[in-house]
Amino acid sequence: MDPIAVMLILLAVGAGVVIIVIRRAAVVFVLRIQDGKARVIRGKPPPGFASACEEVCRLHGLSRGEIRAVRTGAGQELRFSKDIPERLRQPFRNVWTPPPGGGGGGGMRASR
């Protein structure tokens, strides 16, 4: 096989691995909803968030889905699986308490 082709393949595989690692590092917590019960799969959600999610599920008849909190440049945001309809996402955001302090990384102007 051509050495340049091997190098390009290795570079593509390496880039893929780096992207996967970075995306996984951005996840703060994962909450899985099964049969209306919220279970923490990864990380540590705010106190009371899982039980509040169960209440939202009970009120709206939701039985399954997944909620992730991810780090962004502006702090953290919730992301939802396709099992959670758009109309039910706001009630979950309403019971979530994002961490204080926002995102950080604002440079000199942010510290004034």
VEXVEX-445500 format. One line per field, with one value per atom (N, C-alpha, C): atom name; x negated, y, z negated. Coordinates in nm, 2 decimals. Example, Ala and Ser with C-alpha at 12.3 -4.5 7.8 and 13.67 -1.06 7.14 Angstrom:
<doros>
atom N,CA,C,N,CA,C
u -1.32,-1.23,-1.32,-1.28,-1.37,-1.29
v -0.57,-0.45,-0.33,-0.22,-0.11,0.00
w -0.78,-0.78,-0.78,-0.71,-0.71,-0.79
</doros>
This chain:
<doros>
atom N,CA,C,N,CA,C,N,CA,C,N,CA,C,N,CA,C,N,CA,C,N,CA,C,N,CA,C,N,CA,C,N,CA,C,N,CA,C,N,CA,C,N,CA,C,N,CA,C,N,CA,C,N,CA,C,N,CA,C,N,CA,C,N,CA,C,N,CA,C,N,CA,C,N,CA,C,N,CA,C,N,CA,C,N,CA,C,N,CA,C,N,CA,C,N,CA,C,N,CA,C,N,CA,C,N,CA,C,N,CA,C,N,CA,C,N,CA,C,N,CA,C,N,CA,C,N,CA,C,N,CA,C,N,CA,C,N,CA,C,N,CA,C,N,CA,C,N,CA,C,N,CA,C,N,CA,C,N,CA,C,N,CA,C,N,CA,C,N,CA,C,N,CA,C,N,CA,C,N,CA,C,N,CA,C,N,CA,C,N,CA,C,N,CA,C,N,CA,C,N,CA,C,N,CA,C,N,CA,C,N,CA,C,N,CA,C,N,CA,C,N,CA,C,N,CA,C,N,CA,C,N,CA,C,N,CA,C,N,CA,C,N,CA,C,N,CA,C,N,CA,C,N,CA,C,N,CA,C,N,CA,C,N,CA,C,N,CA,C,N,CA,C,N,CA,C,N,CA,C,N,CA,C,N,CA,C,N,CA,C,N,CA,C,N,CA,C,N,CA,C,N,CA,C,N,CA,C,N,CA,C,N,CA,C,N,CA,C,N,CA,C,N,CA,C,N,CA,C,N,CA,C,N,CA,C,N,CA,C,N,CA,C,N,CA,C,N,CA,C,N,CA,C,N,CA,C,N,CA,C,N,CA,C,N,CA,C,N,CA,C,N,CA,C,N,CA,C,N,CA,C,N,CA,C,N,CA,C,N,CA,C
u -0.09,0.00,-0.09,-0.04,-0.12,-0.13,-0.26,-0.28,-0.20,-0.17,-0.09,0.06,0.11,0.25,0.25,0.15,0.15,0.15,0.07,0.06,0.19,0.26,0.39,0.50,0.49,0.58,0.56,0.43,0.40,0.44,0.42,0.45,0.61,0.68,0.83,0.88,0.82,0.85,0.82,0.70,0.66,0.75,0.79,0.88,1.01,1.06,1.19,1.18,1.07,1.05,1.05,0.98,0.97,1.11,1.19,1.32,1.41,1.40,1.48,1.44,1.31,1.27,1.31,1.30,1.34,1.49,1.57,1.72,1.76,1.69,1.72,1.68,1.57,1.53,1.62,1.70,1.79,1.92,1.95,2.07,2.05,2.14,2.14,2.21,2.33,2.41,2.50,2.54,2.64,2.75,2.87,2.99,3.08,3.10,3.18,3.32,3.42,3.56,3.61,3.65,3.71,3.83,3.94,4.07,4.10,4.07,4.10,4.00,3.90,3.81,3.68,3.62,3.49,3.38,3.28,3.16,3.03,2.94,2.82,2.73,2.68,2.59,2.45,2.43,2.29,2.30,2.19,2.18,2.26,2.28,2.36,2.45,2.58,2.67,2.69,2.75,2.78,2.87,2.86,2.95,3.10,3.17,3.31,3.36,3.26,3.29,3.36,3.30,3.36,3.50,3.53,3.67,3.76,3.71,3.79,3.83,3.73,3.75,3.86,3.86,3.96,4.10,4.11,4.23,4.28,4.19,4.22,4.27,4.21,4.25,4.39,4.42,4.55,4.66,4.63,4.73,4.76,4.66,4.68,4.68,4.68,4.69,4.57,4.46,4.33,4.28,4.24,4.19,4.05,3.99,3.85,3.78,3.65,3.57,3.44,3.36,3.23,3.20,3.15,3.11,2.97,2.89,2.75,2.73,2.64,2.59,2.45,2.43,2.29,2.24,2.10,2.03,2.03,2.06,2.05,1.97,1.94,1.87,1.94,2.07,2.15,2.19,2.14,2.17,2.21,2.33,2.39,2.52,2.56,2.70,2.74,2.88,2.94,2.96,2.93,2.96,3.05,3.14,3.24,3.24,3.28,3.29,3.42,3.42,3.54,3.67,3.65,3.77,3.85,3.78,3.84,3.89,4.02,4.08,4.04,4.03,3.99,4.08,4.21,4.30,4.27,4.20,4.18,4.04,3.96,3.82,3.82,3.90,3.90,3.93,4.03,4.05,3.93,3.84,3.72,3.62,3.62,3.53,3.57,3.70,3.76,3.72,3.70,3.66,3.51,3.43,3.29,3.23,3.13,3.06,2.92,2.89,2.75,2.65,2.53,2.43,2.40,2.37,2.34,2.21,2.20,2.07,2.06,2.16,2.16,2.05,1.99,1.90,1.75,1.71,1.57,1.50,1.37,1.29,1.31,1.35,1.39,1.27,1.15,1.04,1.04,0.96,0.94,1.07,1.15,1.27,1.37,1.37,1.47,1.44,1.32,1.28,1.30,1.34,1.35,1.48
v -0.12,0.00,0.12,0.23,0.35,0.42,0.46,0.52,0.64,0.72,0.84,0.80,0.70,0.65,0.60,0.52,0.47,0.59,0.69,0.81,0.88,0.89,0.96,0.88,0.75,0.66,0.68,0.67,0.68,0.82,0.92,1.06,1.07,1.01,1.01,0.94,0.82,0.74,0.82,0.88,0.96,1.08,1.15,1.26,1.22,1.10,1.05,1.02,0.96,0.93,1.05,1.15,1.28,1.34,1.34,1.40,1.33,1.20,1.12,1.15,1.16,1.19,1.32,1.42,1.56,1.57,1.50,1.50,1.43,1.32,1.25,1.34,1.41,1.50,1.61,1.65,1.77,1.73,1.60,1.55,1.56,1.64,1.66,1.54,1.51,1.40,1.35,1.22,1.16,1.10,1.13,1.08,1.00,0.87,0.79,0.77,0.79,0.77,0.64,0.54,0.42,0.39,0.37,0.34,0.46,0.58,0.70,0.72,0.63,0.65,0.70,0.80,0.86,0.79,0.76,0.69,0.76,0.79,0.86,0.75,0.77,0.68,0.73,0.86,0.91,1.05,1.08,1.21,1.23,1.36,1.39,1.51,1.48,1.60,1.67,1.79,1.87,1.80,1.82,1.75,1.77,1.66,1.67,1.67,1.68,1.69,1.56,1.45,1.32,1.30,1.33,1.31,1.42,1.54,1.64,1.59,1.52,1.47,1.36,1.28,1.18,1.24,1.35,1.42,1.48,1.53,1.58,1.47,1.36,1.24,1.19,1.19,1.15,1.25,1.38,1.48,1.48,1.44,1.45,1.31,1.21,1.07,1.03,1.07,1.03,0.91,0.81,0.68,0.66,0.72,0.69,0.81,0.81,0.92,0.93,1.03,1.05,1.20,1.25,1.39,1.40,1.48,1.50,1.65,1.68,1.81,1.82,1.91,1.92,2.06,2.07,2.19,2.26,2.39,2.48,2.60,2.68,2.81,2.90,2.89,2.97,2.91,2.79,2.72,2.58,2.54,2.41,2.42,2.32,2.32,2.17,2.16,2.03,1.99,1.86,1.81,1.68,1.66,1.56,1.46,1.34,1.24,1.26,1.20,1.22,1.16,1.08,1.02,1.12,1.24,1.34,1.45,1.46,1.56,1.70,1.79,1.93,2.00,1.97,2.04,2.00,1.89,1.84,1.88,1.94,1.98,2.10,2.19,2.31,2.27,2.18,2.15,2.09,2.02,1.96,2.08,2.17,2.29,2.37,2.37,2.45,2.39,2.26,2.20,2.19,2.22,2.21,2.34,2.33,2.45,2.44,2.52,2.52,2.57,2.53,2.57,2.72,2.78,2.93,2.95,3.07,3.11,3.11,3.06,3.06,2.97,3.01,2.92,2.95,3.07,3.10,3.12,3.15,3.16,3.29,3.39,3.52,3.61,3.58,3.67,3.79,3.89,4.01,4.09,4.11,4.19,4.13,3.99,3.93,3.95,3.98,4.00,4.14,4.23,4.37,4.39
w 0.00,0.00,0.00,0.06,0.07,-0.07,-0.10,-0.23,-0.26,-0.16,-0.18,-0.21,-0.15,-0.18,-0.32,-0.37,-0.50,-0.60,-0.57,-0.66,-0.67,-0.55,-0.55,-0.63,-0.62,-0.70,-0.85,-0.88,-1.03,-1.08,-1.00,-1.04,-1.06,-0.97,-0.98,-1.11,-1.13,-1.25,-1.38,-1.38,-1.49,-1.52,-1.41,-1.43,-1.48,-1.44,-1.49,-1.63,-1.68,-1.82,-1.90,-1.86,-1.93,-1.94,-1.84,-1.84,-1.94,-1.94,-2.04,-2.18,-2.21,-2.34,-2.39,-2.30,-2.33,-2.36,-2.28,-2.30,-2.43,-2.46,-2.59,-2.71,-2.69,-2.81,-2.83,-2.73,-2.74,-2.82,-2.83,-2.90,-3.05,-3.11,-3.26,-3.33,-3.28,-3.33,-3.23,-3.24,-3.16,-3.25,-3.22,-3.29,-3.19,-3.22,-3.13,-3.20,-3.12,-3.17,-3.11,-3.20,-3.15,-3.24,-3.18,-3.25,-3.34,-3.31,-3.39,-3.50,-3.52,-3.63,-3.57,-3.64,-3.60,-3.67,-3.59,-3.65,-3.60,-3.69,-3.65,-3.59,-3.47,-3.39,-3.41,-3.41,-3.41,-3.48,-3.56,-3.62,-3.74,-3.78,-3.90,-3.87,-3.85,-3.82,-3.95,-3.94,-4.06,-4.16,-4.29,-4.38,-4.35,-4.35,-4.33,-4.18,-4.09,-3.95,-3.90,-3.94,-3.89,-3.94,-4.06,-4.11,-4.05,-4.02,-3.95,-3.81,-3.74,-3.61,-3.61,-3.72,-3.73,-3.74,-3.81,-3.83,-3.70,-3.62,-3.48,-3.40,-3.40,-3.33,-3.37,-3.50,-3.55,-3.50,-3.51,-3.47,-3.32,-3.24,-3.09,-3.03,-3.11,-3.05,-2.97,-3.00,-2.93,-2.99,-2.91,-2.97,-2.94,-2.84,-2.81,-2.74,-2.75,-2.69,-2.76,-2.71,-2.77,-2.77,-2.89,-2.90,-2.93,-2.86,-2.88,-2.92,-3.01,-3.03,-2.97,-2.89,-2.82,-2.85,-2.85,-2.87,-2.73,-2.74,-2.62,-2.65,-2.56,-2.59,-2.68,-2.69,-2.78,-2.91,-2.94,-3.06,-3.04,-3.07,-3.05,-2.98,-2.90,-2.85,-2.84,-2.85,-2.84,-2.70,-2.66,-2.53,-2.55,-2.46,-2.48,-2.36,-2.40,-2.29,-2.21,-2.10,-2.01,-2.08,-2.18,-2.25,-2.33,-2.36,-2.43,-2.34,-2.32,-2.22,-2.26,-2.15,-2.17,-2.27,-2.28,-2.37,-2.52,-2.54,-2.68,-2.73,-2.64,-2.68,-2.78,-2.76,-2.85,-3.00,-3.02,-3.16,-3.23,-3.16,-3.21,-3.24,-3.15,-3.17,-3.29,-3.31,-3.42,-3.56,-3.57,-3.70,-3.71,-3.61,-3.62,-3.67,-3.76,-3.81,-3.76,-3.66,-3.60,-3.71,-3.70,-3.80,-3.79,-3.90,-3.89,-3.82,-3.77,-3.71,-3.56,-3.50,-3.35,-3.30,-3.18,-3.11,-3.14,-3.15,-3.17,-3.04,-3.05,-2.93,-2.85,-2.92,-2.85,-2.83,-2.88,-2.86,-2.95,-2.92,-3.00,-3.02,-2.91,-2.92,-3.01,-3.02,-3.11,-3.26,-3.29,-3.43,-3.48,-3.40,-3.44,-3.51
</doros>
